[in-house]
Amino acid sequence: MKIRENEESSTLRKLNILYLISKYVSSTLDLPRILRTILTGVTFGDGFGFNRAYLFLADSSQKYLEGRLAVGPDSYQDAHRIWQHIKQINCSLEDFLNHDSCQKGYSSELDRQIKYIKIGLDSGKLAAQAYHKNKVINVDIDQPGFQGKVEPQLLSFIDYGKFCIIPLASFNRRLGLMIVDNKYNRREITAEDISFLGMLSQQAALAIENANAYHDLKHIVNRLVKVNEKIRYLKEYNENILQNIPIGICVLDTEFNINACNFSFCRMLSATRQQLLGRPVAAANLKIRGRNIKRLLKKVIKADKNRTLSRVEADLGHGSKICNLNLSILKDSQSQTEGIIIIMDDITERVHLEETLEGLKKLAQLGEFAAHVAHEIRNPLAAIGGYARRLRKDHFKGAKTDTESMDIIIQEVERLENIVNQTLQYSHSGKKEELKVISLGHILAQCVQITGAYARDRKLEIDVSSGLPPGQELWVKGSPEKLKQAFINLIKNSIEASYSGEKISIQVGSKAGWAEVRIRNRGSIIEKGDIDKIFLPFYSTKKEGTGLGLAITKTLITEHKGEIDVYSKKDNTIFTIKLPEAGGKHENNTDSGR
């Protein structure tokens, strides 16, 4: 009867211990305190009374069990000292849990060593089996079936052959292991001990899970707070950038109401943000080319395509400005239209400065032009005047007429006429006239015929070749006379740069909507410094000539929306002329730009 009463008393005591431990671990979310409370209840004399207890938790990768905490004596002497001390102070488990030393934590050599223990969960041995199968294993290393089945590092650390492995799992989520032993008093671990340890492990696992969830949530909240602060900072930073850039920006919704705008846009319209936000853009009375901008915005939305307008006249309600305008469709992540962004750059002052600079540049060119013309005219006039005075003097002396002097005067007059003609050509080359669709091959054939005699006099040959299919014509839009003048200038320039007996080749082809003509000679090399200046008016490397031929040529080609380039290496100088093919993409683009 007394034995039964003792058993009931022991059962009630252990249930009370479970209650105390449950009460303490449920009152905190501090994981280290929870772990120490559990192991203290397991090892305290007034508790379950095991000599030592160890706790291992799975790492985040679920590949290892890591030693987290150990409670118990380091030696027999230490065990005796602790038991005597507790007996003397007559301290209960509840008193001990309330004691400061328990709350602050307690560190022993055993506790320090367990931090270095790491058990692989793929070992297939007892600790790993208990974890994976969620099964209590009461180990006795001296019994058959246990030899070689315990993880070596665990056995070496515990240094005692009898211990119990209790898995910690919460709602089938495995967390780790608790291990207990009675190394110093050698008490056997009974089935009743294992039963109560199983109940304790469930409470421990739930408390650990709650603490982990709390700390994970706290970590997430802290991260969200930091992210929110960063988002707020970036929002303010971007807002400051938007407000301080010198280009006007306005964001509209699909109903063309102003959702956002920066300071520059407000300044352009002489309004405040409060006056503009939420209002229809039509009410801002912003006109582009004399029409309310809303009409233009509707076209952009309908076409579902961004649009850029350069140097347009914008009426901002208090005067006209010249602006570059960009209208961009605003879309969400699903490519649904949310509105439209207006980007407006006031370039009025820049345009006025460019016009002023262009005027000054033209004046400078005019002065340089006049100086060059005066310089070119001075020499033949001096020769004409000198020889005319000599003829006059000889005439009064009754001397025979000097025909040689008269020939020189005639030559210098012809030279003057040539200078005047080329000067007039250059000054009139920019004048527009009606353009026609013409055959480039036909124009080149006429130019070769005109310059043929000049080439033959210098014993040169002109060869024309085509990279086009037989019978195919190259059509360009231009002035026949001006194009002939340009090509004659280039062919004559090649003739004058070539040596007797050489060949001048003219190649014709088509590439990506461009008609391309290459005029090649094997004469003298054009130096690098000369290539950069070769198309400038009055610049010439020849002893004779005005230096206007290539300048006129470039002006004529540019007038036809074409391009001209020169390449020169040893025995190889090539002029490349590109003109938009009639009806091609380049020709159409240039038409729309006029």
Stockholm file with secondary structure:
# STOCKHOLM 1.0

chainA/1-594         MKIRENEESSTLRKLNILYLISKYVSSTLDLPRILRTILTGVTFGDGFGFNRAYLFLADSSQKYLEGRLAVGPDSYQDAHRIWQHIKQINCSLEDFLNHDSCQKGYSSELDRQIKYIKIGLDSGKLAAQAYHKNKVINVDIDQPGFQGKVEPQLLSFIDYGKFCIIPLASFNRRLGLMIVDNKYNRREITAEDISFLGMLSQQAALAIENANAYHDLKHIVNRLVKVNEKIRYLKEYNENILQNIPIGICVLDTEFNINACNFSFCRMLSATRQQLLGRPVAAANLKIRGRNIKRLLKKVIKADKNRTLSRVEADLGHGSKICNLNLSILKDSQSQTEGIIIIMDDITERVHLEETLEGLKKLAQLGEFAAHVAHEIRNPLAAIGGYARRLRKDHFKGAKTDTESMDIIIQEVERLENIVNQTLQYSHSGKKEELKVISLGHILAQCVQITGAYARDRKLEIDVSSGLPPGQELWVKGSPEKLKQAFINLIKNSIEASYSGEKISIQVGSKAGWAEVRIRNRGSIIEKGDIDKIFLPFYSTKKEGTGLGLAITKTLITEHKGEIDVYSKKDNTIFTIKLPEAGGKHENNTDSGR
#=GR chainA/1-594 SS CHHHHHHHHHHHHHHHHHHHHHHHHHTCCCHHHHHHHHHHHHHSTTTTCCSEEEEEEECTTSSEEEEEEEESCSSHHHHHHHHHHHHHHTCCHHHHHHSHHHHHCCCCHHHHHHTTCEEETTSCSHHHHHHHHTCCEEEETTSTTCTTCSCHHHHHHHCCSEEEEEEEEETTEEEEEEEEECTTTCCCCCHHHHHHHHHHHHHHHHHHHHHHHHHHHHHHHHHHHHHHHHHHHHHHHHHHHHHHSSSEEEEEETTCBEEEECHHHHHHTTCCHHHHTTSBGGGGTCEETTEEHHHHHHHHHHHTCCEEEEEEEEECSSSEEEEEEEEEEEECTTCCEEEEEEEEEECHHHHHHHHHHHHHHHHHHHHHHHHHHHHHHHHHHHHHHHHHHHHHHHHHTTCCCCHHHHHHHHHHHHHHHHHHHHHHHHHHTTCCCCCEEEEHHHHHHHHHHHHHHHHHHTTCEEEEEECSCTTCCCEEEECHHHHHHHHHHHHHHHHHHSCTTCEEEEEEEEETTEEEEEEEECSSCCCHHHHTTTTSTTCCSSSSSCSCHHHHHHHHHHHTTCEEEEEEETTEEEEEEEEEBTTSHHHHHHHHHC
#=GC SS_cons         CHHHHHHHHHHHHHHHHHHHHHHHHHTCCCHHHHHHHHHHHHHSTTTTCCSEEEEEEECTTSSEEEEEEEESCSSHHHHHHHHHHHHHHTCCHHHHHHSHHHHHCCCCHHHHHHTTCEEETTSCSHHHHHHHHTCCEEEETTSTTCTTCSCHHHHHHHCCSEEEEEEEEETTEEEEEEEEECTTTCCCCCHHHHHHHHHHHHHHHHHHHHHHHHHHHHHHHHHHHHHHHHHHHHHHHHHHHHHHSSSEEEEEETTCBEEEECHHHHHHTTCCHHHHTTSBGGGGTCEETTEEHHHHHHHHHHHTCCEEEEEEEEECSSSEEEEEEEEEEEECTTCCEEEEEEEEEECHHHHHHHHHHHHHHHHHHHHHHHHHHHHHHHHHHHHHHHHHHHHHHHHHTTCCCCHHHHHHHHHHHHHHHHHHHHHHHHHHTTCCCCCEEEEHHHHHHHHHHHHHHHHHHTTCEEEEEECSCTTCCCEEEECHHHHHHHHHHHHHHHHHHSCTTCEEEEEEEEETTEEEEEEEECSSCCCHHHHTTTTSTTCCSSSSSCSCHHHHHHHHHHHTTCEEEEEEETTEEEEEEEEEBTTSHHHHHHHHHC
//
